[in-house]
Amino acid sequence: MALMNIQLRHVRCLLAVAGERSFARAAEKLAVSQPALSQTISQLEETLGFEIFQRTTRSVTLTKDGEALCEYAQKLNRAMESFYRDVKSLQLSVHNSLRVGYLIGTAVEFIPKITQEFERRFPNATLEFIEYDFNNPDAGLATGSVDCGIFRPPVDTTNINIVEIARERCVACLPDGHPLSLQETVEVEQLLDEPFIAAPGSGIWRDYWLAGQYRNGREARVVFEAATVDSELQAVAMRKGISITAESTARFYARPGVAFRTITNMEECVIAIGYKHPANPLVRELIDVARSVAR
């Protein structure tokens, strides 16, 4: 007898239709089209040489042979689930530590909760956080010194995968007494002619926080460079200029001499996790944890 070409997708489709007693509901559960599902079942029946389901316009039922096949399929499915669990455990035993870079001031409210939940799920894994200042907006990914990074896109680093975790509004950092600080909110156009505190160097990340996408080619007037949130806000408090940051900065880094005002028409900024391939398997687990925490 020729070797039968039965694949796991055939088994999953068989069990879905058997469980739902409907091709339409099974297709929705599997996130495939109904014609594709019907074709897969027909291929399986052709390979086996017997009918698995009796189909009418109102119902779908297993044949006697189909019931026997379904029992075998359930055993195989349970075995595969056990196999996946064992392989995942093997992965985690090989990769039991994760180095996570994070850009200073980013995900301040999330990182303690991420740490707590990750350690709860993976008590045998080691999680190491490494802080980077504004000289490294990709949080160490470019140098390969971390397995993944938590930062705010966009960044210049190429060949990385970026997964969005959360979004928040952008705010203007203004010296107390600045005319714009008398408003409840500001618009980005009101900021463009102001002297700016900027991150060191150059690149797409620095340009983003200078509102470059709203300037139509006009250069920002940069009067001071700061590599950390503290030095940025200290410069604002000393009335050297203004800056733009994320609204969480206003909650966690507020200080005398600085007023924060929401920028109503600036696109929300993103908190993301970035990584390169091949990735430490724990990166995907960290992403799942971060998403659940952010929700």
N, C-alpha and C positions, 0 to 999 in steps of 0.2 A: 504494500500500500504506500502511496506517495506521502511524503511528509506534509502535514497540514499547516498552512500559513495562518495560524490564529494568533492575533496580537492582543495586547492588553486593552487597546481601544475597543476591540470587539467585545471583550468581557465587560467593560464598563458600560457600553451601550446596551448589551443584553440585560444587565442588572437594572439599569435605569428604566428600560421599557417594562421589564417584569415588575418592578416596584411601583411604577406609576400607572400601569395598565393603560397607557396612552402615549402615542408617539409625540404628540404635541407637547404634553407636560414634560416628558423625558427630554425632548430637545431643548426646552427652556431650562431645565435643570442642568443640562450638560453645556449650555451656552453654544449650541450648534443649530444649524437650520434643520427643519424637519425632513426635507428631501435628503440631506446628507446622512442623517440618522437612519432613514429608511434604506438608503443604499448600503450603509454599513451592515445592517441586519441582513439584508438580501445577500451580501457577499459572504457573511458567516453561514447562512443557510446553504448557499451554493457549495461552500467549502466542505460542510458537514454532510451534505446530501440528504438532509431531511428538514421538514418545516418546524420552526421553533414556535411561531405564534400563529394563532388563528385570528384573522383580521376581518372585521365587518365594519360597516359605516358607523356603528354605535359602540363597538367594544373591541378590545385586544386581550386575548387570553393565551396562556401557554398551552401548547400541545403536551401530550404525555411525555414525548421525547424531550420537549422543551423544559418540562419540570425537572427531569433528571439532569439535563445540562445545566440548569440554573443552580442546582445543588452543588455541582462541581465548580461552577463559576464563583459561588459564594465562598467556598473553601479556598479557592485560588486568590480571591480578593482579600480575604483575611490574612492569608500567608504573605501577600505583597505588602499589606499595611504593616505587618510585623517586620518584614524585610526593610521597609523604608525607615521605620523607627530605629532598627538596629544600625542601619547605615548612618543615620543622623547622629546616633550616639558615638559611632566610630569617628565621624567627622569632628565632633566636639572634643573627643579625646586627643585627636591629633592637633587640632587648632583650639587650644584651651586658653588663649590670651588674645586680647584685642586692644590695639593702640588707637585711641581716638583723639585726633586733633580738634581743637575748637577755637574759633576766632573770638578774641576777647570781646565781651559784651553780647555775645550771641547765645540765644537759648538759655539765658540765665535762670529763668523760672523752670525750665524743663530738665536741665542736666541732673540736679539732685534726684528728681523723681525717676528719670531714666536709669540712673545708677541703681537706685533701690529696686526697681522692677526687674532690671536685667539680672542683678545678683540673686533675686528671688527665683527667677526662672532657671538660671544657670549657676548654681552655687559653687561648682567646681571650676568655673572660668574666671580668669583675671581680667579686669577692665581697668585700663590705664588712660587717663585723660591728660592731654598735653596742651597747654595754652599757647596761642600764637597772637602776636600783635598785628597792627595794620600793615606791616611790611610783608606779611604772608597771608593775604586774604583768603587763600584756599586752604588754610589751616594745615599746612605740611604736605599736601598731596603732591605738589610738584617735585619735591625732594625725595618722595617715597619713604619718609620717616614715620608715616602712620598708615594704618590699614584703611582708615576712612576719616573724613573731616566733617565737622559741623560748621557751616558758614552761611553767608548771605550771598547768593549769586547776584550778578554775573561775575565770573572770574576769567582770567586769561588762560588758565591751565587747560590744555587740550587732552583728548582721549580719556575723559572721565565720565562716569555715569552720575547724574544728579537726580536725587529723589526729594521732592518737596515734602516738608514735614508740617509747616504752618506758614501763615501770612500775618502781617500786622501793618498798621498804618505808619506812615513816615511823619516825623515832627521836625519843626525848626527849633534849633537851640539858639536862644536870643539872650543878650545881656539884659539884666533887669533895667527897666527904664527905656529900653529901645522902643521907638514908636510902634513897631509891629507887635510888641508884647502887650500893648493896650487892647489889642483885638482878641476875641475868643479863639478865632482860627485865622489862618493865612492861606493865600494861594501861592503856588510855586513861582508865578511870574513876579510877585512882590519881592522875591528873594534874589533874583538873578543879578542885580546890580550891587548887591552887598559884598563887602570883603569876606572871604571864606577861609575857614580853618579846614585843611584838607589832610588826607593820609599822605605819607611820604611816597616819593617816586612818581610813577605814572601807570596808566593802564585802565582797562575797562571798569574795574571795581572802583578806583578812585573817581573816575569820571561819573559813575552812577551817582555817588553821594555828593557830587558837585552839581547835580541836576543837569548833566550834559545833554540828556535826551530832550530837554526843553529849551535849549539855548540856540538852536538853529545855527550852529557853527561858531557862535560867539564864545570867546575864551572866558573862563571864570577868573575873577580877580582873587588869586590865592595870596594871603598875607602871612600865613603861618602853617606849619606842618606838625601834625601830632600822630604818634604811633599807638596811643592807647586812648581809651574812653576818658580816663581821668585827666590826661594832659589836654585832650580836646576840650572838655568842659571847663577846665581851669583857664584855658586861653579865652573861652567865651566869657567866663566870669570876669576876666581881666579886661574885657572890652576890646580884644584884638580883632574880633570878627564874629561871624555866625557860623553855624554848621547845620547839616541835616543828618538825622539819625532815626532809629526805629523807636516806636512809642514805648517799648519796654525799657529803654534807656531812661526815660523820664521816671519810671517807677523805681528802678533799682539804682540809679546813679544821681538822683536829684541832689542838688546842693545850693547853698545860698549864692545869689548873684546870677543864676541862670533861670530863664523862663522857657518852658516848652509849649509850643503851639502846634496843633494838628494842621498838616498841610492837606487841605480838602480835595485838591485836584491832582495830587501826585499818586501814581499807582502804588499799591501796597508792595512792601518788600517781602522777600521770601526767606524763610529759614529752611535749610536743606542739608541733607547728608550726601556727600560725594565720595566716590571710590573708583578704583581702577580694577580692570580685569587682569589676571585672575584674582578674585576677591577671597579673602578669608571668609569661610562660611558663617562666622559669627557676625559679619557685617549685616547680612540679611536679617538675622535675629535682632540686631540692634535697631534696624530700621522699623521692624514690626513693633518693638517696644516703644520707640520714639513716636510712632504714629498713634499708638494707643494712649500714650501719655498726653500728646498734643490734643487729642480729641476731648 
